[in-house]
Amino acid sequence: MRREELADVAAFLTVAKERSFTRAAAKLGTSQSALSHTIRRLEEQLGLRLLTRTTRSVSPTDAGERLLKGLGPRFEEIEAELAALGELRDKPAGTIRITAGEHAADTILLPALERVLLDYPDIKIEIIVNYGFVDIAAEGFDAGVRLGEQVARDMIALRIGPDMRMAVVGAPAYLENRPAPLSPQDLTSHSCINLRLPTYGGLYAWEFEKDGHELKVRVEGQLVFNTLALRLNAALAGLGLAYMPENVVLPYVEEGRLVRLLEEWCEPFSGYHLYYPGRRQSSPAFAVVVEALRYRG
């Protein structure tokens, strides 16, 4: 049976159920004359009269009644399945891929998305730790996380975390026989634990600011890492000074295992933002993730 014949049968079933061309036409969004023409065409193709028409009512003939009882339930099943597909389309489901640095993934993404995983079992989240600036469209990511000042202007940026501060720290054992640095320039005479970032093509220069005066210092030391955890462990072991996010080291400072240095040179700066292309068509799953990550202060 051709597609147009199926449409004609569906039109007949509507008329037979409604027992009225007027109500059926309104339900189908067509005119009474067009609907009447459709039914006549179906009757001619079948060689059977399907409806008995009077000035006041419409009722199925024996052939029409058989068609109504035989095909009516099957068309209802088809409509139910199509409706179910529509619900599936709108149901938050699928995999959301996000690229982020180690600190953002651990302190922002995982805590915020824990509730999403519990409430939406059909959503899967893939977080790839990467310190470089990733072309999220080319690499197949839905979004990325970077500091607000690092997000490209052609991207939509959503704040997902508070302002941040960095901290220079060292273990008491390291500082025992060394003078504490009084200015960022004094770091050049210390053994510092360096961070290598692929985006910068080399070692990361430690950034400082005080009273509007910005300063970058390239430090030296025996150790270079590309992860936060290793830098923290090395600092705790007394192997050098480290430049770390404040919230990571504060518990160790409070315990006395680390000493904070140059605090007046570490001013707050814009925190983490989720970024994604403005032309991206938002899926229900992506919308759920975005809302879960939105920073509300």
VENNOR-V981387 format. One record per backbone hydrogen bond with DSSP energy under -0.5 kcal/mol. NH is the residue of the N-H (numbers start at 1). CO is the residue of the C=O. Records with the same first field share a line. If there is no record, write none. Layout:
# VENNOR-V981387
NH = CO  CO
This chain:
# VENNOR-V981387
6 = 2
7 = 3
8 = 4
9 = 5
10 = 6
11 = 7
12 = 8
13 = 9
14 = 10
15 = 11
16 = 12
17 = 13
18 = 14
19 = 15
20 = 15
24 = 20
25 = 21
26 = 22
27 = 23
28 = 24
29 = 25
30 = 25
35 = 31
36 = 32
37 = 33
38 = 34
39 = 35
40 = 36
41 = 37
42 = 38
43 = 39
44 = 40
45 = 41
46 = 42
47 = 43
48 = 43
50 = 48
52 = 59
53 = 51
54 = 57
58 = 19
59 = 52
61 = 50
65 = 61
66 = 62
67 = 63
68 = 64
69 = 65
70 = 66
71 = 67
72 = 67  68
75 = 71
76 = 72
77 = 73
78 = 74
79 = 75
80 = 76
81 = 77
82 = 78
83 = 79
84 = 80
85 = 81
86 = 82
87 = 83
88 = 84
89 = 85
90 = 86
91 = 87
94 = 122
96 = 124
97 = 95
98 = 126
99 = 143
100 = 128
105 = 101
106 = 102
107 = 103
108 = 104
109 = 104
110 = 105
112 = 108
113 = 109
114 = 110
117 = 113
118 = 114
119 = 115
120 = 116
123 = 120
124 = 94
126 = 96
127 = 125
128 = 98  126
129 = 127
130 = 100  128
134 = 132
136 = 134
139 = 135
140 = 137
141 = 136
142 = 97
143 = 97
144 = 275
145 = 99
146 = 273
148 = 271
150 = 147
151 = 148
155 = 152
156 = 276
158 = 274
160 = 272
161 = 272
164 = 269
167 = 244
168 = 261
169 = 167  242
170 = 259
171 = 235
174 = 171
175 = 171
176 = 172
178 = 175
186 = 183
187 = 184
188 = 185
189 = 186
190 = 187
192 = 190  220
193 = 241
194 = 192  223
196 = 225
197 = 195  202
201 = 197  198
202 = 197
204 = 195
206 = 217
208 = 215
209 = 265
210 = 213
213 = 210
214 = 212
215 = 208
217 = 206
219 = 217
225 = 194
231 = 227
232 = 228
233 = 229
234 = 230
235 = 231
236 = 232
237 = 233
238 = 235
239 = 234
241 = 191
242 = 169
244 = 167  242
246 = 165
248 = 245
249 = 245
250 = 246
252 = 249
253 = 249
254 = 250
255 = 251
256 = 252  253
257 = 252
258 = 252
259 = 170
261 = 168
265 = 262
266 = 263
267 = 265
269 = 164
273 = 146
274 = 158
275 = 144
276 = 156
278 = 154
280 = 277
282 = 280
287 = 283
288 = 284
289 = 285
290 = 286
291 = 287
292 = 288
293 = 289
294 = 290
295 = 159
